[in-house]
């Protein structure tokens, strides 16, 4: 991950500590806990930066649709009792499904 924050083991306290940029520390810690690789972390960071840029000039709905474009939709049916949409995550091979 391209970050100024990093995890470091403190020998005196026998504990891990996060050093660096305050806004990047939570990402570094969460990534370490989830054991995510660098490619996924870089994709997440690019998405966060892009969302911050977009959110300054658009509504939340527009921001989410720009960041996560809809690929397909399964309409509500009485059998499934739900509707779901598939969204593309930019800068990554990940996909997300939203169901309501």
FENCOR-V670551 format. One record per backbone hydrogen bond with DSSP energy under -0.5 kcal/mol. CO is the residue of the C=O (numbers start at 1). NH is the residue of the N-H. E is the energy in kcal/mol with one decimal. If there is no record, write none. Layout:
# FENCOR-V670551
CO:NH:E, CO:NH:E
This chain:
# FENCOR-V670551
1:3:-1.4, 6:19:-3.0, 8:10:-0.5, 8:17:-2.6, 9:11:-0.8, 10:14:-1.3, 10:15:-1.4, 15:10:-3.3, 17:8:-2.7, 17:19:-0.6, 19:6:-2.6, 21:24:-0.8, 21:25:-1.4, 22:26:-0.6, 24:28:-2.1, 25:29:-2.6, 26:30:-2.7, 27:31:-2.4, 28:32:-2.1, 29:33:-2.4, 30:34:-2.3, 31:35:-0.8, 31:36:-2.1, 37:41:-2.0, 38:42:-2.6, 39:43:-1.9, 40:44:-2.4, 41:45:-2.5, 42:46:-2.4, 43:47:-2.2, 44:48:-2.4, 45:49:-2.4, 46:50:-2.4, 47:51:-2.9, 48:52:-2.3, 49:53:-2.0, 50:54:-2.6, 51:55:-2.9, 52:56:-0.9, 54:57:-1.9, 54:58:-0.6, 59:63:-2.4, 60:64:-2.6, 61:65:-2.3, 62:66:-2.2, 63:67:-2.5, 64:68:-2.7, 67:90:-0.9, 69:88:-2.9, 72:86:-2.6, 73:75:-0.6, 74:84:-2.2, 77:81:-3.0, 77:82:-0.5, 82:77:-0.7, 83:100:-2.9, 84:74:-3.4, 85:98:-2.6, 86:71:-3.9, 86:72:-1.4, 87:96:-1.8, 88:90:-0.7, 89:92:-1.1, 94:89:-1.2, 96:87:-2.6, 97:99:-0.5, 98:85:-2.6
